[in-house]
Amino acid sequence: MQKQYLEAGKFVTTHGITGEIKAYPYCDSAEFLCTIGQFYLLPQGGKALRVAEARPHKGMALLRFEGIDSMEDARALVGRLFYLDRADAKLPAGRWFVQDIIGLRVLDADTGTEYGTITAVTNGGASDVYEVRTGDGRTVLFPAAAEFLAETNPGEGYVKVRPIRGMFDDAD
């Protein structure tokens, strides 16, 4: 089951004296974060922080919220995680939230063999990298590149992959 509210980032410091706050994005980019109209301080939602102004700045998002008009008001948010409602974020086809990828079973696209479970997603530059915990407890780093991914289906709880020889087995 997919979570309704997803971790969107963390408030790291105030910016200026008018209540702006610098936010570290837990998504692809600060630009994406700046398209969201409201955020939440609790993982189950609750009262919304409505965005009055948003702009990217050096890999971060500078956000100003309605009702937060001073540095002192903004300072109360520093260090807090914030969440977005899945319904407020539109992803292009073929894109998923990282939190929907973590926990998926990794299956061989040709044989159906289950290799393990995705435990983390990092960005390796050219593509994301899935950290896969195998049944025997090993950790395998798998490139989430189109040539290796046959199907991604968070709704059904799996990704189907075409690994290179030796990636999940002991072949030379």
PyMOL commands that set and color helices and strands:
alter all, ss='L'
color gray80, all
select helices_A, chain A and resi 30-33+71-75+86-88+98-101
alter helices_A, ss='H'
color red, helices_A
select strands_A, chain A and resi 5-15+20-25+38-42+45-57+60-65+81-85+105-108+114-123+128-134+139-143+149-153+158-161
alter strands_A, ss='S'
color yellow, strands_A
deselect
rebuild
show_as cartoon
